[in-house]
Amino acid sequence: MIRRQLAWTALAAIIPSLAGAQTIQDTNLHAWFMYFGDHPVNDRWGIHLESQIRRANAGLTWQQLLIRPGINYQLNKNVMLTAGYAYVRTSPYGDVPAKTAFPEHRVFEQALIKHGVKKVALQHRLRLEQRLVGTDRWEMRNRFRYMLRADIPLPIAPSKGKPFGIAIYDEPFIHFGGNRGIRYLDQNRAYAALTYKLTRSNRLEFGYLHQYVPQRNGIVSEHNHTLQFAWFSVAPFGRKDD
């Protein structure tokens, strides 16, 4: 590991002066364990509760911890607005790791738009993030994210009300404003999963995510192969779920 870090330090010092230098490809295997809760309090207002444990090296070491609470407002049956805060702590991982673990404080605003095409449920999620990132120094960054997701039911129903399905989505992240770095694309996530509806309000997912991250230095590009285990809940507070 020490040799690898010394080699990277030397390489980082000389590559910026070379025109047309080839990008370094950093490939990792991750495992993410996640909870997403959108819990109605009444017909309009609700609470978003989210936590993610992200592990590197096939789940053996830390990659990230993410905690993201928020407030939901149901504009109508198809549109939900959310604003909230996220705390993120990123640990060193991969062939070209960060020097040390670093924190991030994030404010976000989003709109979630749902509609259907025949039996396929579609979601469009548009999210703005204002990020205070504490690497070598605290730095403000801005990012826009757009996710298009499709949920497709499968003709498998071991019991009534508990169907299986397939979920797929793609989500690009775009830098904008000051401190953007040399690239507009922050990352892209492509995902496919098997879903299982436990109850009317609770769903489990097991899937695969390919995360492409062209790092801000313009030298390294990550290809992170990620297994995801997720629990989604829309159970209302104060009411019994079926």
Contacts in CASP RR format, 6 or more apart in sequence:
PFRMAT RR
TARGET T0000
AUTHOR 0000-0000-0000
METHOD contacts of the structure
MODEL  1
MIRRQLAWTALAAIIPSLAGAQTIQDTNLHAWFMYFGDHPVNDRWGIHLE
SQIRRANAGLTWQQLLIRPGINYQLNKNVMLTAGYAYVRTSPYGDVPAKT
AFPEHRVFEQALIKHGVKKVALQHRLRLEQRLVGTDRWEMRNRFRYMLRA
DIPLPIAPSKGKPFGIAIYDEPFIHFGGNRGIRYLDQNRAYAALTYKLTR
SNRLEFGYLHQYVPQRNGIVSEHNHTLQFAWFSVAPFGRKDD
4 95 0 8 1.000
5 97 0 8 1.000
8 95 0 8 1.000
8 96 0 8 1.000
11 24 0 8 1.000
11 219 0 8 1.000
12 217 0 8 1.000
12 219 0 8 1.000
15 21 0 8 1.000
15 219 0 8 1.000
16 219 0 8 1.000
21 219 0 8 1.000
23 214 0 8 1.000
23 218 0 8 1.000
23 219 0 8 1.000
23 220 0 8 1.000
23 221 0 8 1.000
24 95 0 8 1.000
24 96 0 8 1.000
24 219 0 8 1.000
24 220 0 8 1.000
24 221 0 8 1.000
25 221 0 8 1.000
25 223 0 8 1.000
26 94 0 8 1.000
26 95 0 8 1.000
26 96 0 8 1.000
26 220 0 8 1.000
26 221 0 8 1.000
26 222 0 8 1.000
26 223 0 8 1.000
27 95 0 8 1.000
27 222 0 8 1.000
27 223 0 8 1.000
27 224 0 8 1.000
27 225 0 8 1.000
28 56 0 8 1.000
28 57 0 8 1.000
28 93 0 8 1.000
28 94 0 8 1.000
28 95 0 8 1.000
28 222 0 8 1.000
28 223 0 8 1.000
28 224 0 8 1.000
28 225 0 8 1.000
29 56 0 8 1.000
29 57 0 8 1.000
29 58 0 8 1.000
29 224 0 8 1.000
29 225 0 8 1.000
29 226 0 8 1.000
30 54 0 8 1.000
30 55 0 8 1.000
30 56 0 8 1.000
30 58 0 8 1.000
30 59 0 8 1.000
30 63 0 8 1.000
30 211 0 8 1.000
30 224 0 8 1.000
30 225 0 8 1.000
30 226 0 8 1.000
30 227 0 8 1.000
31 54 0 8 1.000
31 55 0 8 1.000
31 58 0 8 1.000
31 59 0 8 1.000
31 226 0 8 1.000
31 227 0 8 1.000
31 228 0 8 1.000
31 229 0 8 1.000
32 52 0 8 1.000
32 53 0 8 1.000
32 54 0 8 1.000
32 55 0 8 1.000
32 209 0 8 1.000
32 226 0 8 1.000
32 227 0 8 1.000
32 228 0 8 1.000
32 229 0 8 1.000
32 230 0 8 1.000
33 52 0 8 1.000
33 53 0 8 1.000
33 54 0 8 1.000
33 55 0 8 1.000
33 229 0 8 1.000
33 230 0 8 1.000
34 50 0 8 1.000
34 51 0 8 1.000
34 52 0 8 1.000
34 53 0 8 1.000
34 228 0 8 1.000
34 229 0 8 1.000
34 230 0 8 1.000
34 231 0 8 1.000
35 49 0 8 1.000
35 50 0 8 1.000
35 51 0 8 1.000
35 52 0 8 1.000
35 230 0 8 1.000
35 231 0 8 1.000
35 233 0 8 1.000
36 50 0 8 1.000
36 230 0 8 1.000
36 231 0 8 1.000
36 232 0 8 1.000
36 233 0 8 1.000
37 48 0 8 1.000
37 49 0 8 1.000
37 50 0 8 1.000
37 232 0 8 1.000
37 233 0 8 1.000
37 234 0 8 1.000
38 46 0 8 1.000
38 47 0 8 1.000
38 48 0 8 1.000
38 72 0 8 1.000
38 80 0 8 1.000
38 233 0 8 1.000
38 234 0 8 1.000
39 46 0 8 1.000
39 47 0 8 1.000
39 48 0 8 1.000
39 49 0 8 1.000
39 233 0 8 1.000
39 234 0 8 1.000
39 235 0 8 1.000
39 236 0 8 1.000
39 237 0 8 1.000
40 46 0 8 1.000
40 72 0 8 1.000
40 74 0 8 1.000
40 234 0 8 1.000
40 236 0 8 1.000
40 237 0 8 1.000
41 47 0 8 1.000
41 236 0 8 1.000
41 237 0 8 1.000
43 74 0 8 1.000
44 73 0 8 1.000
44 74 0 8 1.000
45 71 0 8 1.000
45 72 0 8 1.000
45 73 0 8 1.000
45 74 0 8 1.000
46 71 0 8 1.000
46 72 0 8 1.000
46 73 0 8 1.000
46 74 0 8 1.000
46 237 0 8 1.000
47 69 0 8 1.000
47 70 0 8 1.000
47 71 0 8 1.000
47 72 0 8 1.000
47 237 0 8 1.000
48 68 0 8 1.000
48 69 0 8 1.000
48 70 0 8 1.000
48 71 0 8 1.000
48 72 0 8 1.000
48 82 0 8 1.000
48 84 0 8 1.000
49 69 0 8 1.000
49 70 0 8 1.000
50 66 0 8 1.000
50 67 0 8 1.000
50 68 0 8 1.000
50 69 0 8 1.000
51 66 0 8 1.000
51 67 0 8 1.000
51 68 0 8 1.000
52 64 0 8 1.000
52 65 0 8 1.000
52 66 0 8 1.000
52 67 0 8 1.000
52 68 0 8 1.000
53 65 0 8 1.000
54 62 0 8 1.000
54 63 0 8 1.000
54 64 0 8 1.000
54 65 0 8 1.000
54 66 0 8 1.000
55 61 0 8 1.000
55 62 0 8 1.000
55 63 0 8 1.000
56 62 0 8 1.000
56 63 0 8 1.000
56 91 0 8 1.000
56 93 0 8 1.000
56 94 0 8 1.000
57 93 0 8 1.000
57 94 0 8 1.000
61 91 0 8 1.000
61 93 0 8 1.000
62 91 0 8 1.000
62 93 0 8 1.000
62 101 0 8 1.000
63 90 0 8 1.000
63 91 0 8 1.000
63 93 0 8 1.000
64 88 0 8 1.000
64 89 0 8 1.000
64 90 0 8 1.000
64 91 0 8 1.000
65 87 0 8 1.000
65 88 0 8 1.000
65 89 0 8 1.000
66 86 0 8 1.000
66 87 0 8 1.000
66 88 0 8 1.000
67 86 0 8 1.000
67 87 0 8 1.000
68 84 0 8 1.000
68 85 0 8 1.000
68 86 0 8 1.000
68 87 0 8 1.000
68 106 0 8 1.000
68 108 0 8 1.000
69 84 0 8 1.000
69 85 0 8 1.000
70 82 0 8 1.000
70 83 0 8 1.000
70 84 0 8 1.000
70 85 0 8 1.000
71 82 0 8 1.000
71 83 0 8 1.000
71 84 0 8 1.000
72 80 0 8 1.000
72 81 0 8 1.000
72 82 0 8 1.000
73 80 0 8 1.000
73 81 0 8 1.000
73 82 0 8 1.000
74 80 0 8 1.000
75 81 0 8 1.000
78 113 0 8 1.000
78 114 0 8 1.000
78 115 0 8 1.000
79 111 0 8 1.000
79 112 0 8 1.000
79 113 0 8 1.000
79 114 0 8 1.000
80 111 0 8 1.000
80 112 0 8 1.000
80 114 0 8 1.000
81 109 0 8 1.000
81 110 0 8 1.000
81 111 0 8 1.000
81 112 0 8 1.000
82 108 0 8 1.000
82 109 0 8 1.000
82 110 0 8 1.000
82 111 0 8 1.000
82 112 0 8 1.000
83 107 0 8 1.000
83 108 0 8 1.000
83 109 0 8 1.000
83 110 0 8 1.000
84 107 0 8 1.000
84 108 0 8 1.000
84 109 0 8 1.000
85 105 0 8 1.000
85 106 0 8 1.000
85 107 0 8 1.000
85 108 0 8 1.000
86 104 0 8 1.000
86 105 0 8 1.000
86 106 0 8 1.000
86 107 0 8 1.000
86 108 0 8 1.000
86 129 0 8 1.000
87 103 0 8 1.000
87 104 0 8 1.000
87 105 0 8 1.000
87 106 0 8 1.000
88 103 0 8 1.000
88 104 0 8 1.000
88 106 0 8 1.000
89 101 0 8 1.000
89 102 0 8 1.000
89 103 0 8 1.000
89 104 0 8 1.000
90 98 0 8 1.000
90 101 0 8 1.000
90 102 0 8 1.000
90 104 0 8 1.000
91 98 0 8 1.000
91 101 0 8 1.000
92 98 0 8 1.000
92 99 0 8 1.000
92 100 0 8 1.000
92 101 0 8 1.000
94 222 0 8 1.000
96 215 0 8 1.000
96 220 0 8 1.000
98 135 0 8 1.000
99 136 0 8 1.000
102 133 0 8 1.000
102 134 0 8 1.000
102 135 0 8 1.000
103 134 0 8 1.000
104 131 0 8 1.000
104 132 0 8 1.000
104 133 0 8 1.000
104 134 0 8 1.000
105 131 0 8 1.000
105 132 0 8 1.000
106 129 0 8 1.000
106 130 0 8 1.000
106 131 0 8 1.000
106 132 0 8 1.000
107 129 0 8 1.000
107 130 0 8 1.000
108 127 0 8 1.000
108 128 0 8 1.000
108 129 0 8 1.000
108 130 0 8 1.000
109 127 0 8 1.000
109 128 0 8 1.000
110 125 0 8 1.000
110 126 0 8 1.000
110 127 0 8 1.000
110 128 0 8 1.000
111 125 0 8 1.000
111 126 0 8 1.000
112 123 0 8 1.000
112 124 0 8 1.000
112 125 0 8 1.000
113 123 0 8 1.000
113 124 0 8 1.000
113 125 0 8 1.000
113 126 0 8 1.000
114 121 0 8 1.000
114 122 0 8 1.000
114 123 0 8 1.000
114 124 0 8 1.000
115 122 0 8 1.000
116 122 0 8 1.000
119 152 0 8 1.000
119 153 0 8 1.000
120 150 0 8 1.000
120 151 0 8 1.000
120 152 0 8 1.000
121 150 0 8 1.000
121 151 0 8 1.000
122 148 0 8 1.000
122 149 0 8 1.000
122 150 0 8 1.000
122 151 0 8 1.000
123 147 0 8 1.000
123 148 0 8 1.000
123 149 0 8 1.000
123 150 0 8 1.000
123 151 0 8 1.000
123 169 0 8 1.000
124 146 0 8 1.000
124 147 0 8 1.000
124 148 0 8 1.000
125 145 0 8 1.000
125 146 0 8 1.000
125 147 0 8 1.000
125 149 0 8 1.000
125 171 0 8 1.000
126 144 0 8 1.000
126 145 0 8 1.000
126 146 0 8 1.000
127 144 0 8 1.000
127 145 0 8 1.000
127 146 0 8 1.000
127 147 0 8 1.000
128 142 0 8 1.000
128 143 0 8 1.000
128 144 0 8 1.000
129 142 0 8 1.000
129 143 0 8 1.000
129 144 0 8 1.000
129 145 0 8 1.000
130 140 0 8 1.000
130 141 0 8 1.000
130 142 0 8 1.000
131 140 0 8 1.000
131 141 0 8 1.000
131 142 0 8 1.000
131 143 0 8 1.000
132 138 0 8 1.000
132 139 0 8 1.000
132 140 0 8 1.000
133 139 0 8 1.000
133 140 0 8 1.000
133 141 0 8 1.000
139 179 0 8 1.000
140 178 0 8 1.000
140 179 0 8 1.000
141 175 0 8 1.000
141 178 0 8 1.000
141 179 0 8 1.000
141 180 0 8 1.000
142 175 0 8 1.000
142 176 0 8 1.000
142 177 0 8 1.000
142 178 0 8 1.000
142 180 0 8 1.000
143 173 0 8 1.000
143 174 0 8 1.000
143 175 0 8 1.000
143 176 0 8 1.000
143 186 0 8 1.000
144 173 0 8 1.000
144 174 0 8 1.000
144 176 0 8 1.000
145 171 0 8 1.000
145 172 0 8 1.000
145 173 0 8 1.000
145 174 0 8 1.000
146 171 0 8 1.000
146 172 0 8 1.000
147 169 0 8 1.000
147 170 0 8 1.000
147 171 0 8 1.000
148 169 0 8 1.000
148 170 0 8 1.000
148 171 0 8 1.000
149 167 0 8 1.000
149 168 0 8 1.000
149 169 0 8 1.000
150 167 0 8 1.000
150 168 0 8 1.000
150 169 0 8 1.000
151 165 0 8 1.000
151 166 0 8 1.000
151 167 0 8 1.000
151 195 0 8 1.000
152 165 0 8 1.000
152 166 0 8 1.000
152 167 0 8 1.000
152 168 0 8 1.000
153 163 0 8 1.000
153 164 0 8 1.000
153 165 0 8 1.000
154 163 0 8 1.000
154 164 0 8 1.000
154 165 0 8 1.000
154 166 0 8 1.000
156 163 0 8 1.000
156 164 0 8 1.000
156 165 0 8 1.000
157 163 0 8 1.000
157 164 0 8 1.000
161 197 0 8 1.000
161 200 0 8 1.000
162 196 0 8 1.000
162 197 0 8 1.000
162 198 0 8 1.000
162 199 0 8 1.000
163 196 0 8 1.000
163 197 0 8 1.000
164 194 0 8 1.000
164 195 0 8 1.000
164 196 0 8 1.000
164 197 0 8 1.000
165 194 0 8 1.000
165 195 0 8 1.000
165 196 0 8 1.000
166 192 0 8 1.000
166 193 0 8 1.000
166 194 0 8 1.000
166 195 0 8 1.000
167 191 0 8 1.000
167 192 0 8 1.000
167 193 0 8 1.000
167 195 0 8 1.000
167 205 0 8 1.000
168 191 0 8 1.000
168 192 0 8 1.000
168 193 0 8 1.000
169 189 0 8 1.000
169 190 0 8 1.000
169 191 0 8 1.000
170 188 0 8 1.000
170 189 0 8 1.000
170 190 0 8 1.000
170 191 0 8 1.000
171 188 0 8 1.000
171 189 0 8 1.000
171 191 0 8 1.000
172 185 0 8 1.000
172 187 0 8 1.000
172 188 0 8 1.000
173 185 0 8 1.000
173 186 0 8 1.000
173 187 0 8 1.000
173 188 0 8 1.000
173 189 0 8 1.000
174 184 0 8 1.000
174 185 0 8 1.000
174 186 0 8 1.000
175 181 0 8 1.000
175 183 0 8 1.000
175 184 0 8 1.000
175 185 0 8 1.000
175 186 0 8 1.000
176 184 0 8 1.000
181 216 0 8 1.000
182 216 0 8 1.000
182 217 0 8 1.000
182 218 0 8 1.000
183 214 0 8 1.000
183 216 0 8 1.000
183 218 0 8 1.000
185 214 0 8 1.000
186 213 0 8 1.000
186 214 0 8 1.000
187 211 0 8 1.000
187 212 0 8 1.000
187 213 0 8 1.000
187 214 0 8 1.000
188 211 0 8 1.000
188 212 0 8 1.000
189 209 0 8 1.000
189 210 0 8 1.000
189 211 0 8 1.000
189 212 0 8 1.000
190 209 0 8 1.000
190 210 0 8 1.000
190 212 0 8 1.000
191 207 0 8 1.000
191 208 0 8 1.000
191 209 0 8 1.000
191 210 0 8 1.000
191 228 0 8 1.000
192 207 0 8 1.000
192 208 0 8 1.000
193 205 0 8 1.000
193 206 0 8 1.000
193 207 0 8 1.000
193 208 0 8 1.000
193 228 0 8 1.000
193 230 0 8 1.000
194 205 0 8 1.000
194 206 0 8 1.000
194 207 0 8 1.000
195 203 0 8 1.000
195 204 0 8 1.000
195 205 0 8 1.000
196 203 0 8 1.000
196 204 0 8 1.000
196 205 0 8 1.000
197 203 0 8 1.000
198 204 0 8 1.000
199 235 0 8 1.000
199 241 0 8 1.000
199 242 0 8 1.000
200 241 0 8 1.000
200 242 0 8 1.000
201 233 0 8 1.000
201 234 0 8 1.000
201 235 0 8 1.000
201 236 0 8 1.000
201 241 0 8 1.000
201 242 0 8 1.000
202 231 0 8 1.000
202 232 0 8 1.000
202 233 0 8 1.000
202 234 0 8 1.000
202 235 0 8 1.000
202 241 0 8 1.000
203 231 0 8 1.000
203 232 0 8 1.000
203 233 0 8 1.000
204 229 0 8 1.000
204 230 0 8 1.000
204 231 0 8 1.000
204 232 0 8 1.000
205 228 0 8 1.000
205 229 0 8 1.000
205 230 0 8 1.000
205 231 0 8 1.000
205 232 0 8 1.000
206 227 0 8 1.000
206 228 0 8 1.000
206 229 0 8 1.000
206 230 0 8 1.000
207 227 0 8 1.000
207 228 0 8 1.000
207 229 0 8 1.000
208 225 0 8 1.000
208 226 0 8 1.000
208 227 0 8 1.000
208 228 0 8 1.000
209 224 0 8 1.000
209 225 0 8 1.000
209 226 0 8 1.000
209 227 0 8 1.000
209 228 0 8 1.000
210 223 0 8 1.000
210 224 0 8 1.000
210 225 0 8 1.000
210 226 0 8 1.000
211 222 0 8 1.000
211 223 0 8 1.000
211 224 0 8 1.000
211 226 0 8 1.000
212 221 0 8 1.000
212 222 0 8 1.000
212 223 0 8 1.000
212 224 0 8 1.000
213 221 0 8 1.000
213 222 0 8 1.000
213 224 0 8 1.000
214 220 0 8 1.000
214 221 0 8 1.000
214 222 0 8 1.000
215 221 0 8 1.000
215 222 0 8 1.000
235 241 0 8 1.000
END
